[in-house]
Amino acid sequence: MNILFVNSARTWGGTEKWTRMAAEALAERHSVRLVFRSAIVGDNIAVPSSRLSLASHVDAYSIAGLAKIIRKERIDVVIPTKRKDYVLAGIASRLCGISNVLRLGIARRLKIPFLHRLTYDILTDGIIVNAEKIREELLLAPFMRAEKIHVIYNGLDTAEIERLRQPAAPKPFAFTVTALGTLTLRKGFDFLIRGFARFLALKTDADAGLVIIGDGPAGKEFSALAKSLGIGDRVVFSGFLKNPYPHLASSDVFAMTSVNEGISNALLEAMYLDNAPVSTRAGGTEEALTDGESGVLVEHGDVAALSGAFDRLYTDRSFREKIAARAAERVRTRFSLEVMSARLEETLAGIVRKKSGA
């Protein structure tokens, strides 16, 4: 197959990491190209690529550019990965008579009948999601058809993680909690900071701290919050790290406190690197871990529950180590890159065959 990924992100995050893994894995057996907006995406995905403005949902220049690439490279299927890209790729694919398969990595309720039917049905031949929870949310829309939605769990490139994890980063605190993601309110870092502050208030003698990896528009707000709660010296904001694995490898606990999520790549990576995971019940998280067995789940906004989770994992080392070991084993058996790429290849081939009438 000739496959074209489209990603209009201006920063690097979980969707971009998935795009890189999927594109590079499929490129081993197929011709794969990328259309990108920002160099941080184009420079970090090792497939042939082209840069377009991808400035809006109806950017005529980008639609024409996509159509030109599709025809020149004889593309069989386009995979747009961001909301803006869905319409652009949908229109271009319809102009060229090829398949358009969206990739959606977050639970999203479709509430705008005409716009969402156009985007997720009329202009779309298939939707790839990374959690059953996302599929269930999409099917609440009356126009959505179950056969269009394909659940393919994220996979981890464990060989790359093993290569990049050493040497482990110095551990800043005896008990280190790490979080990773774009610094936005949706990612729930304000909730995380409040929960950690409450934990420290209860364990005043603990040599414990929080490391937040990433950058984003709410970074200054989160830093100010930590200082206002009196824990500014216990929260390290590292900024964006191209290679976060040495820091995850030296961490004890990984916290994923999003308001909404699919199945977080960062969460899976931290689980693989023997972190005990604490997470909100966001999106497909309950498909990745089981409360009390391979992680600790809390409701978003329940500061006492989050503080209590940190307290137990700090106090009961045996519990923490058992949780971490089970979490790592779960990732190894359910979230491999090989399984993801095989399922992706099979799904795309089926959609292309159906489109062509073969």
WOFENKA-V857073 format. One record per run of one state. SS is the DSSP state (helix for helix, strand for strand, loop for the rest). FROM is the first residue (numbers start at 1). TO is the last residue. If there is no record, write none. Layout:
SS:FROM:TO  SS:FROM:TO
This chain:
loop:1:1  strand:2:7  loop:8:13  helix:14:26  loop:27:30  strand:31:36  loop:37:38  helix:39:42  loop:43:47  strand:48:51  loop:52:59  helix:60:72  loop:73:76  strand:77:80  loop:81:82  helix:83:96  loop:97:98  strand:99:104  loop:105:112  helix:113:122  loop:123:125  strand:126:129  loop:130:131  helix:132:138  loop:139:145  helix:146:148  strand:149:151  loop:152:155  strand:156:156  loop:157:157  helix:158:164  loop:165:174  strand:175:180  loop:181:184  helix:185:187  loop:188:188  helix:189:202  loop:203:207  strand:208:214  loop:215:218  helix:219:228  loop:229:231  helix:232:234  strand:235:239  loop:240:244  helix:245:249  loop:250:252  strand:253:256  loop:257:264  helix:265:272  loop:273:275  strand:276:280  loop:281:284  helix:285:288  loop:289:290  strand:291:291  loop:292:294  strand:295:298  loop:299:302  helix:303:315  loop:316:316  helix:317:334  loop:335:335  strand:336:336  helix:337:356  loop:357:358
